[in-house]
Amino acid sequence: MRIRWPIPVFVLLLGYFAYAKTESLADLKSHADSAHGGDQAKLCVEYAQAELEHANDLFTQGEVDQAQAAVSEVMDYVRKGAAAAKSSGKRLKQTEIDLRKLEKRMKDIGASLNFDDRPAVMKSVDEIEQVRAGLLAAMFGEKAEPKGKS
């Protein structure tokens, strides 16, 4: 009988790496703040995505003021990530793609909120659109516009 030990070892290693990959928000934020160039753009967008999910959880729990502060933090890191991509000239395309996904998620979250809580989130959606337009302009010139806009 042949022993199949590599499969369980592989599964354990895969689980370990998946666990090690998940960082806390504070760790991710500190990594984003200390990185430079394309790495900073990537980490800022990752942090913004994680913070947006945290904001969604806060909205769900009824902590609207804290959630609005989290959305504000998301926007700070959206701007910071886009600025890092533009200044370094690296990860422009991927940053724009990631911001498009983040914008869609934020729009979905905003649509699920109470009417009174929506305006600040939808304003942030519009601001992400402007940031994306800036990235597209950096890649393709000033006449570039996000898809679906005329």
Helices and strands as residue ranges (DSSP letters): H 6-21, H 25-34, H 37-61, H 64-88, H 92-111, G 115-117, H 118-140
